[in-house]
Amino acid sequence: MKSNSKVYRLTGGKTPLTCMIATKHSRSKELTWLDPEKKQNRALRYATNQSSIFQDEQDGQARLGHIVFIDGTLVVDNRKMTLQKFLDYHPDNVKNGGTLFYEMNHEAEAKKEVEAMDLDFEAQKLSRELSMKELESVMRYIAPDKVDKMYADEIKRDVRVFAKRYPAEFLDMFDNVEVETDNTIANIIDAKLITFRKKNSEVWYNLENNKKLLFRVPFGENHVDALTDYFHNDKEGVKKYNELVSLLEEL
């Protein structure tokens, strides 16, 4: 059931016991609203005995009201329409460029929470459905220096922890062809289909019928990173990579 009450909260999750906000325009605190029709700033004032929030529309008997957030929250029901309007026009309201408080949008908040829950569920579900090969691919992406020294259950655990902490990034990995490619390159190296020579400055084929030079590592670059980039982005490198993948699949 929808409520006509509006809920306002202090920004940054702040929850002081009480927080009083300005209720009238003054030299020390400018409380104005730019009227698009009159093209001028109009002074705001919240008075409990006035129906208008604009000072120029109030009479001389205005009784100034107080607005106090309790534990960071202020609930204003539909019987206090003037107060709701005042808060909606208040320059400290986030929607007006302020930084002190904002109006909660219950529907938007709920939708955001549901989306986060769904994302978390999908990430956790996928992390439990992956094959060991796929788990290794993910682990090689998030911890390339550790994966070859880890037991299977350690990989499963760490992948699930990563999926829990970073569900969006985890799910995005499976739209990222490079993640799978990086793991395949590691498998090509592990299978000794290629070797590194001259202090890792050269990459050579290590096939029964092919011992030729495959790639020279640019000076100063990491040999694995340079080879990976070559296989990813160079036309000839992509061709050689596909040939090695075919050989890997035959093992």
N, C-alpha and C positions, 0 to 999 in steps of 0.2 A: 504493500500500500504506500503510495507516494505521500510525502509530507510537504506542507507549504513552509515549514520552518527552514531557515537557512543556518548553516553551521560555518563559522569562521574559525580559522586556526592561525596561530603565529607561525611564521616561516622557520625553516631549519629545525623543526621538531622541538622547538623551545617550549618548556612547560613550567614557567615560573608560577608561584602561588597566585599572584595577581599581576596584571599588566594593564595599566590605564592608558587609553589612547586619547589624542587631542580631539576636542569636540567643537572648537570654534577657531575661526581665523584670527590671527594676531600677528604682531610684528615678529615675535619670537618663533612662531610656528605658522607657516603659510598654509592655509586650508582653502584652496580655491578650485573651481572647475571651469574649464574653458567652454563657454556656451557657443556652439557652432552657429546658432541663429543670430545671436546678438554680437558674436565675434568679440567677446570680452571675457575676462576672468571674473567669475562671480564668487563672492565669499560664502563659505559654507558654515553652518552652525546647527548643531543638534540641540533642539529645545523640546522638552517633553510636552509642552502645551501648545506647540505649533505644528501645523500640518505640512509646512514647507521646510525644506532643508536649506533654502537660500536666504541669507540674511536680509537681502533687499525685499523679500516678500513677507518677512515677519514683522509683527508689531512690537511696540516698546515694552511689552510685558513678558518677553520671552524668558522662560525658566530653563536655564542651562541643564542639560542632562549629563550623566556620567556613563562612560562605556568602559567596562572592565572585563578583561579576559581572565577566566579562572582556570588554572592549570593549562594555560595555552589555548583554551577553547572558549568560544562565545556562541551560544545558541539563541537565535532570534526568531520567535514564532510569527505567524502571519497576522497577528493582531497588532504588531508593531511595524507597520509598513513604512513609516517615516524613518525609523531607525535602520531598516533594511536598505532603504534608498540611500540614506546618508553613508552607510558603510560601502555600498556599491560605488558611490561617487568619491569616496575618501581617497586622497592622493597617496596614502600609505598602503592602499590595497594593491596587491601584485598586478592585477589586471590593468591598473592605471599607471603602472611603472614604479609602484612602491615596493618596499622590501620588508614591511613589518608583518602583514597578515594577508591571508587569501581566503576565498570562499571555497568550501569543499563542494565538489561535484560528485555526489554519491554514485551516480550511474557510471561516470567516467572512472572513478576510483575502483568500483567493483569490476568494471570491464578490464582495467589494467591488471588487477589482481588475478582475475580468471586467466588472462593471457599469460601471465607469469607462471601460474600453476600448470597450464597446458604445456608451456615450453619446458618446464621442469619435468613433467611426466614423459613427454616425448623423448627428451634427452636420456632420462633414466631407462626408459623402455629400450631405446636403441642400444645403449651401452651394454645391456644384458643379452641382446640378440646377435652381437657381432661375433664373427668367427675369430679364431686365434690370430689368423693372418691380418684381419682387419684391426684387431686390437693392437697388434704390433705396429701397424701403420700409424694409428693414432698416437701411440706412445712414442714412436720415433719422431713425430711432429712436436710433441710437447716436452719430451726429454730425450733428445737424440743421443746424448752421451751415456745414458743409463740403460737403455732398453736391452742391449746385448748382454748385460750382466744380471738381468732380472729373471726371476722365476715366473711361470705362467700366472699363478695366482696374484703375484705382486703387480703384474701388468693389468690384470682384471680389476684389482682394487684401485689402482691409481687412475685408470681410465674412468671408472665410475665416480671417483672423487672429483675428477676434473669435470665430468658431465654435470655433477651436482652443483659445483661452484660456478661454472661458466656454461650454462646450457645453450645459450645462443651461439657462442663461439664453437662449441662442440658440434652442434647440428650443422653449422656453416661448413665445417670440415668436409662434409660429404658432398658438398657442391664444389669443392676445391680439388681439381684434378691433380694439383701439385702434391698434395698429401700422399696420394696413392703412388705417384711417380717417385717421390723421395724414398718411400719404403722399398719400391722395386729396385731402385738404384742400389740401395743398401744390400739387397738380396743378391744382386749381380756381383757386387764386390765380395760378399761372403762366399758365393759359389766359385770365386776365383776365375770368373770368365774374363776378368781384366786384372791387370796388376799396375802398381805404381813404382816408378823407377826414378833414379837420380834425385833422391831426397824429395820424392813426391812431386817433382816438377814435370813428369811425363806420365801419360796413361797409355798402356800397351794392351793389345788383345792378348789373351792367354788361352787361345783355342788350339786344338790339335792341328788344324790346318791353317791357322792364322796367328802369327806372332808379331804383327805389324804395329807401328805406332798409331794410336787412336786419337790422341789429343795432347797438346802442350798446355800446361797450366800457366796462365799469365803471371808474371813476376809479382810476388807479394801477396798473391791470393791463396786462400785455403784450397787444397786440392779437391776435396769432396764438394765444396760449395761451387767451385769453378766448373767441375764436371757436371754437376746438377744443372747449373745455368746453361751450359752447352747443350745438354740433352733436352732442356725445356724450350730454349729459344732459338737455337741455330737450326736452319733447315737440314743441313747435313747431319747435325747432332741428333735431331729427332729420328732421322732415318736409321742411324747407327743404334740408337736406343731401341727402336722397334725390333731390329735384328737380334739384339742381345736378349730382349724379352722373349722372343720366339725360342731362342736357345735355352733360356732359363726354364721355360715351360716344358721342355723336352727332358729335363733332368729328373 
